Amino acid sequence: MEAFHSFAEFQMDVLREVGNIGAGHAATALSKPLDKPVDMSVPKVRMVPFEEIADSVGGAEQVVVAIFLRVEGETPGNLFFILTLDSAKKALRNLVGIEVIDEESYSEMELSALNEIGNILAGSYLTSLADFTMLNMSPTVPSLAIDMAGAVLSYGVLQFGQMGDQALLIDTKFLDGNDEVEGHFFLIPDPESFEKIFVALGVQPL
């Protein structure tokens, strides 16, 4: 996969467009149940090696909230949506009106709400990528874990089997000011899926 390390700027623009469209879908999807507008932006899109995913969210020992699922269809892979505990707390407070008292312990209602938020966001990005590539991609039922980032990724490997060695990282931000929520969306295509996705996007391996 070394070919994908040296993307030209126009190739990254294609991925940014996927991220921006996904953010638009997600903002619309989140605003409906909340009955209020949700602003989302995509400040960063990049490719990262699998071993650097944990570093992207604060390190392997950083405790995070992770929603993860398997992508099935023409380009199978794995998908993670990761929030820091602080961002998860802000998301619950501002999106569904739940004030989290103890960051280390979440109620069933809080976990269910986080799972639904992550599910909406992950599904929105997956839909935008499927629409862009015209490839069939369908998500499995998501799982949620609150653990160290390294442990979450290890568990994902155990549950889903071997993962690809590159991830598409789309950083997202929604809400503004002190209420800003940062999330990290990682799509980790299986090795044989990578070239299919990029060829479908019009991005030829270099």
C-alpha contacts under 8 A as a table, 3 or more apart, distances in Angstrom:
res1	aa1	res2	aa2	distance
1	M	4	F	5.77
1	M	5	H	7.51
1	M	165	D	7.69
1	M	166	Q	7.51
2	E	5	H	5.41
2	E	6	S	7.79
3	A	6	S	6.39
3	A	205	P	5.84
3	A	206	L	5.25
4	F	7	F	5.89
4	F	47	M	7.96
4	F	205	P	6.49
4	F	206	L	6.95
5	H	47	M	7.42
6	S	206	L	7.52
7	F	11	Q	6.01
7	F	12	M	6.57
7	F	206	L	7.69
8	A	11	Q	5.27
8	A	12	M	6.62
9	E	12	M	5.17
9	E	13	D	6.28
10	F	13	D	4.87
10	F	14	V	6.65
11	Q	14	V	5.32
11	Q	15	L	6.91
11	Q	203	V	6.11
12	M	15	L	5.07
12	M	16	R	6.17
12	M	45	V	7.53
12	M	46	R	7.30
13	D	16	R	4.94
13	D	17	E	6.14
14	V	17	E	5.18
14	V	18	V	6.47
14	V	201	L	7.33
15	L	18	V	5.03
15	L	19	G	6.30
15	L	45	V	6.81
15	L	46	R	7.97
16	R	19	G	4.92
16	R	20	N	6.09
16	R	42	V	7.73
16	R	44	K	7.65
16	R	45	V	5.75
17	E	20	N	5.02
17	E	21	I	6.10
18	V	21	I	5.30
18	V	22	G	6.08
18	V	125	Y	7.55
18	V	128	S	6.03
18	V	129	L	5.95
18	V	132	F	7.09
19	G	22	G	5.01
19	G	23	A	6.09
19	G	42	V	6.40
19	G	45	V	7.20
19	G	125	Y	6.76
19	G	128	S	7.76
19	G	170	I	6.33
20	N	23	A	5.01
20	N	24	G	6.26
20	N	41	S	7.05
20	N	42	V	5.98
21	I	24	G	5.01
21	I	25	H	6.28
21	I	125	Y	7.68
21	I	128	S	6.08
22	G	25	H	5.07
22	G	26	A	6.07
22	G	124	S	5.25
22	G	125	Y	4.21
22	G	126	L	7.49
22	G	127	T	7.27
22	G	128	S	5.12
22	G	129	L	7.69
23	A	26	A	4.97
23	A	27	A	6.00
23	A	40	M	5.90
23	A	41	S	6.41
23	A	42	V	6.89
23	A	121	L	7.86
23	A	124	S	7.24
23	A	125	Y	6.98
23	A	172	T	7.54
24	G	27	A	5.19
24	G	28	T	6.27
24	G	40	M	7.10
25	H	28	T	5.26
25	H	29	A	6.09
25	H	124	S	5.40
25	H	125	Y	7.56
25	H	128	S	7.67
26	A	29	A	4.98
26	A	30	L	5.98
26	A	40	M	7.92
26	A	120	I	6.46
26	A	121	L	5.23
26	A	124	S	5.12
26	A	125	Y	7.40
27	A	30	L	5.25
27	A	31	S	6.02
27	A	37	P	7.47
27	A	38	V	5.28
27	A	39	D	6.20
27	A	40	M	5.98
28	T	31	S	5.22
28	T	32	K	6.51
28	T	37	P	7.63
28	T	38	V	7.31
29	A	32	K	5.69
29	A	33	P	7.62
29	A	120	I	6.73
29	A	124	S	7.84
30	L	33	P	6.22
30	L	34	L	6.54
30	L	38	V	6.83
30	L	117	I	7.48
30	L	120	I	7.05
31	S	34	L	5.07
31	S	35	D	5.54
31	S	36	K	5.20
31	S	37	P	5.05
31	S	38	V	5.51
32	K	35	D	5.12
32	K	36	K	7.08
34	L	37	P	7.98
34	L	95	L	6.75
34	L	96	V	7.00
38	V	174	F	6.98
38	V	175	L	6.59
39	D	174	F	5.42
39	D	175	L	5.56
39	D	176	D	7.91
40	M	172	T	6.94
40	M	173	K	5.57
40	M	174	F	4.21
40	M	175	L	6.72
41	S	172	T	5.80
41	S	173	K	5.28
41	S	174	F	6.35
42	V	45	V	7.37
42	V	170	I	6.96
42	V	171	D	5.89
42	V	172	T	4.73
42	V	173	K	6.42
43	P	171	D	6.24
43	P	172	T	6.46
43	P	173	K	7.37
44	K	169	L	7.97
44	K	170	I	6.06
44	K	171	D	5.29
44	K	172	T	7.54
45	V	168	L	7.43
45	V	169	L	5.67
45	V	170	I	4.59
45	V	171	D	6.34
46	R	168	L	6.10
46	R	169	L	5.35
46	R	170	I	6.76
47	M	166	Q	6.76
47	M	167	A	5.70
47	M	168	L	4.79
47	M	169	L	5.90
48	V	52	E	6.28
48	V	53	I	6.73
48	V	166	Q	5.81
48	V	167	A	5.35
48	V	168	L	6.57
48	V	169	L	6.77
49	P	52	E	5.45
49	P	53	I	6.94
49	P	165	D	5.81
49	P	166	Q	4.51
49	P	167	A	6.15
50	F	53	I	5.51
50	F	164	G	7.33
50	F	165	D	4.93
50	F	166	Q	5.13
50	F	167	A	6.00
50	F	188	I	7.93
51	E	54	A	7.09
51	E	165	D	7.76
52	E	55	D	5.13
52	E	56	S	6.45
53	I	56	S	5.19
53	I	57	V	7.05
53	I	167	A	7.71
54	A	57	V	5.47
54	A	58	G	6.61
54	A	59	G	4.97
54	A	60	A	4.98
54	A	149	A	5.60
54	A	150	G	6.01
54	A	153	L	7.90
55	D	58	G	5.25
55	D	59	G	4.17
55	D	60	A	6.50
56	S	59	G	6.91
57	V	62	Q	7.37
57	V	82	I	7.71
57	V	84	T	7.56
57	V	149	A	7.53
57	V	184	H	7.48
58	G	61	E	7.86
58	G	62	Q	5.67
59	G	62	Q	5.41
59	G	149	A	6.97
59	G	150	G	7.65
60	A	148	M	6.24
60	A	149	A	4.93
60	A	150	G	4.20
60	A	151	A	7.51
61	E	148	M	4.95
61	E	149	A	6.11
61	E	150	G	6.37
62	Q	148	M	5.13
62	Q	149	A	5.72
63	V	84	T	6.99
63	V	85	L	7.06
63	V	146	I	6.83
63	V	147	D	5.06
63	V	148	M	4.06
63	V	149	A	6.00
64	V	82	I	6.57
64	V	83	L	5.74
64	V	84	T	4.71
64	V	85	L	5.67
64	V	146	I	5.65
64	V	147	D	5.73
64	V	148	M	5.97
64	V	149	A	5.99
65	V	82	I	5.73
65	V	83	L	5.14
65	V	84	T	6.12
65	V	85	L	6.34
65	V	88	A	6.97
65	V	144	L	7.24
65	V	145	A	5.94
65	V	146	I	4.58
65	V	147	D	6.87
66	A	80	F	6.55
66	A	81	F	5.64
66	A	82	I	4.44
66	A	83	L	6.39
66	A	144	L	5.64
66	A	145	A	5.32
66	A	146	I	6.33
66	A	152	V	7.26
67	I	80	F	5.71
67	I	81	F	5.14
67	I	82	I	6.46
67	I	115	N	6.49
67	I	118	G	5.86
67	I	119	N	7.30
67	I	142	P	6.31
67	I	143	S	5.62
67	I	144	L	4.50
67	I	145	A	6.59
68	F	78	N	7.43
68	F	79	L	5.55
68	F	80	F	4.33
68	F	81	F	6.29
68	F	142	P	5.52
68	F	143	S	5.43
68	F	144	L	6.46
68	F	156	G	7.69
69	L	78	N	6.08
69	L	79	L	5.44
69	L	80	F	6.70
69	L	139	P	6.57
69	L	140	T	5.76
69	L	141	V	6.47
69	L	142	P	4.69
69	L	143	S	6.31
70	R	76	P	7.50
70	R	77	G	6.11
70	R	78	N	4.66
70	R	79	L	6.17
70	R	139	P	5.97
70	R	140	T	5.44
70	R	142	P	7.83
70	R	160	F	7.18
71	V	75	T	7.62
71	V	76	P	5.13
71	V	77	G	5.03
71	V	78	N	5.55
71	V	79	L	6.77
71	V	137	M	6.27
71	V	138	S	5.65
71	V	139	P	4.70
71	V	140	T	6.38
72	E	75	T	6.77
72	E	76	P	4.66
72	E	77	G	6.91
72	E	137	M	5.69
72	E	138	S	5.19
72	E	139	P	6.19
72	E	140	T	7.26
73	G	76	P	5.73
73	G	136	N	5.28
73	G	137	M	4.79
73	G	138	S	6.04
74	E	135	L	6.29
74	E	136	N	5.41
74	E	137	M	6.42
74	E	193	S	7.72
75	T	135	L	7.42
75	T	136	N	7.35
75	T	137	M	6.61
75	T	189	P	7.01
75	T	190	D	7.46
75	T	192	E	7.81
75	T	193	S	4.66
75	T	194	F	7.67
75	T	196	K	7.04
75	T	197	I	7.11
76	P	137	M	7.41
76	P	189	P	6.19
76	P	190	D	5.95
76	P	193	S	6.30
77	G	163	M	7.39
77	G	164	G	7.71
77	G	187	L	7.23
77	G	188	I	5.58
77	G	189	P	3.96
77	G	190	D	4.71
77	G	193	S	7.33
78	N	160	F	7.60
78	N	163	M	7.36
78	N	187	L	5.99
78	N	188	I	5.06
78	N	189	P	6.15
78	N	190	D	7.54
79	L	122	A	7.56
79	L	185	F	7.46
79	L	186	F	5.69
79	L	187	L	4.61
79	L	188	I	6.09
80	F	122	A	7.70
80	F	184	H	7.98
80	F	185	F	5.87
80	F	186	F	5.09
80	F	187	L	6.58
81	F	118	G	6.30
81	F	121	L	7.88
81	F	122	A	6.49
81	F	183	G	6.94
81	F	184	H	5.65
81	F	185	F	4.54
81	F	186	F	6.33
82	I	183	G	5.84
82	I	184	H	5.11
82	I	185	F	6.48
83	L	86	D	7.92
83	L	87	S	5.83
83	L	88	A	5.81
83	L	182	E	6.78
83	L	183	G	5.02
83	L	184	H	6.58
84	T	87	S	5.17
84	T	88	A	6.12
84	T	182	E	7.84
84	T	183	G	7.68
85	L	88	A	5.02
85	L	89	K	6.17
85	L	103	E	6.52
86	D	89	K	5.13
86	D	90	K	6.31
86	D	103	E	7.91
87	S	90	K	5.03
87	S	91	A	6.00
87	S	180	E	7.69
87	S	181	V	4.94
87	S	182	E	6.05
87	S	183	G	7.50
88	A	91	A	5.03
88	A	92	L	6.23
88	A	114	L	7.32
88	A	181	V	7.61
89	K	92	L	5.25
89	K	93	R	6.20
89	K	99	E	7.32
89	K	100	V	5.92
89	K	103	E	7.32
90	K	93	R	5.06
90	K	94	N	5.92
90	K	95	L	7.99
90	K	179	D	6.20
90	K	180	E	7.54
90	K	181	V	6.41
91	A	94	N	5.39
91	A	95	L	5.45
91	A	96	V	7.51
91	A	181	V	6.34
92	L	95	L	5.49
92	L	96	V	5.33
92	L	97	G	6.18
92	L	98	I	5.22
92	L	99	E	6.85
92	L	100	V	7.46
92	L	110	E	7.34
92	L	113	A	7.27
92	L	114	L	7.06
93	R	96	V	5.93
93	R	97	G	4.50
93	R	98	I	4.60
93	R	99	E	5.10
93	R	100	V	7.28
94	N	97	G	5.58
94	N	98	I	7.66
94	N	179	D	7.36
96	V	113	A	7.58
98	I	110	E	7.39
100	V	103	E	6.56
100	V	106	Y	7.64
102	D	105	S	5.47
102	D	106	Y	7.02
103	E	106	Y	6.86
106	Y	110	E	5.82
106	Y	111	L	6.18
107	S	110	E	5.13
107	S	111	L	6.19
108	E	111	L	5.12
108	E	112	S	5.99
109	M	112	S	5.06
109	M	113	A	6.16
110	E	113	A	5.11
110	E	114	L	6.19
111	L	114	L	5.10
111	L	115	N	6.03
111	L	144	L	7.80
112	S	115	N	5.06
112	S	116	E	6.21
113	A	116	E	5.10
113	A	117	I	6.19
114	L	117	I	5.07
114	L	118	G	6.08
115	N	118	G	5.17
115	N	119	N	5.92
115	N	142	P	7.46
115	N	143	S	7.50
115	N	144	L	6.23
116	E	119	N	4.90
116	E	120	I	6.11
117	I	120	I	5.26
117	I	121	L	6.27
118	G	121	L	5.13
118	G	122	A	5.91
119	N	122	A	5.24
119	N	123	G	5.86
119	N	142	P	6.66
120	I	123	G	5.21
120	I	124	S	6.07
121	L	124	S	5.14
121	L	125	Y	6.48
122	A	125	Y	5.39
122	A	126	L	6.16
122	A	185	F	7.24
123	G	126	L	5.06
123	G	127	T	5.98
123	G	139	P	7.18
124	S	127	T	5.15
124	S	128	S	6.29
125	Y	128	S	5.13
125	Y	129	L	6.27
126	L	129	L	5.16
126	L	130	A	6.09
126	L	137	M	7.19
126	L	138	S	7.89
126	L	139	P	7.93
127	T	130	A	5.02
127	T	131	D	6.01
127	T	137	M	7.70
128	S	131	D	5.08
128	S	132	F	6.07
129	L	132	F	5.06
129	L	133	T	6.06
130	A	133	T	5.28
130	A	134	M	5.49
130	A	135	L	5.24
130	A	136	N	6.16
130	A	137	M	5.92
131	D	134	M	5.17
131	D	135	L	7.25
132	F	201	L	6.83
133	T	197	I	6.66
133	T	200	A	4.95
133	T	201	L	5.44
134	M	200	A	7.39
135	L	197	I	7.90
135	L	200	A	7.76
139	P	142	P	7.83
145	A	152	V	6.96
146	I	152	V	7.87
147	D	151	A	6.47
147	D	152	V	6.19
148	M	151	A	5.26
148	M	152	V	6.27
149	A	152	V	5.10
149	A	153	L	6.30
150	G	153	L	5.30
150	G	154	S	6.15
151	A	154	S	4.98
151	A	155	Y	6.00
152	V	155	Y	5.12
152	V	156	G	6.18
153	L	156	G	4.93
153	L	157	V	6.29
154	S	157	V	5.09
154	S	158	L	6.30
155	Y	158	L	4.99
155	Y	159	Q	6.05
156	G	159	Q	5.09
156	G	160	F	5.81
156	G	161	G	7.68
157	V	160	F	5.32
157	V	161	G	5.06
157	V	162	Q	5.77
157	V	163	M	6.35
158	L	161	G	5.49
158	L	162	Q	7.79
160	F	163	M	7.57
163	M	188	I	6.82
163	M	189	P	7.36
163	M	190	D	5.82
163	M	191	P	7.54
164	G	167	A	7.53
164	G	188	I	5.91
164	G	189	P	5.73
164	G	190	D	4.64
164	G	191	P	4.86
165	D	188	I	7.61
165	D	191	P	7.29
166	Q	188	I	6.24
166	Q	189	P	7.54
167	A	186	F	5.96
167	A	187	L	5.45
167	A	188	I	4.46
167	A	189	P	7.07
168	L	185	F	7.90
168	L	186	F	5.55
168	L	187	L	5.11
168	L	188	I	6.48
169	L	184	H	6.83
169	L	185	F	5.67
169	L	186	F	4.74
169	L	187	L	6.73
170	I	184	H	6.02
170	I	185	F	5.09
170	I	186	F	6.58
171	D	182	E	7.28
171	D	183	G	5.94
171	D	184	H	4.66
171	D	185	F	6.21
172	T	182	E	5.76
172	T	183	G	5.13
172	T	184	H	6.18
172	T	185	F	7.57
173	K	180	E	6.61
173	K	181	V	5.52
173	K	182	E	4.65
173	K	183	G	6.34
174	F	180	E	5.83
174	F	181	V	5.34
174	F	182	E	6.80
175	L	179	D	6.00
175	L	180	E	4.80
175	L	181	V	6.36
176	D	179	D	5.58
176	D	180	E	4.65
176	D	181	V	7.94
177	G	180	E	5.52
189	P	192	E	7.80
189	P	193	S	5.58
189	P	194	F	5.75
190	D	193	S	5.22
190	D	194	F	6.70
191	P	194	F	5.72
192	E	195	E	6.71
192	E	196	K	7.48
193	S	196	K	5.31
193	S	197	I	6.34
194	F	197	I	5.38
194	F	198	F	6.44
195	E	198	F	5.24
195	E	199	V	5.90
195	E	205	P	7.33
196	K	199	V	5.31
196	K	200	A	6.04
197	I	200	A	5.16
197	I	201	L	6.25
198	F	201	L	4.88
198	F	202	G	6.25
198	F	203	V	4.91
198	F	204	Q	6.41
198	F	205	P	7.56
199	V	202	G	4.99
199	V	203	V	5.27
199	V	204	Q	5.49
199	V	205	P	7.77
200	A	203	V	7.33
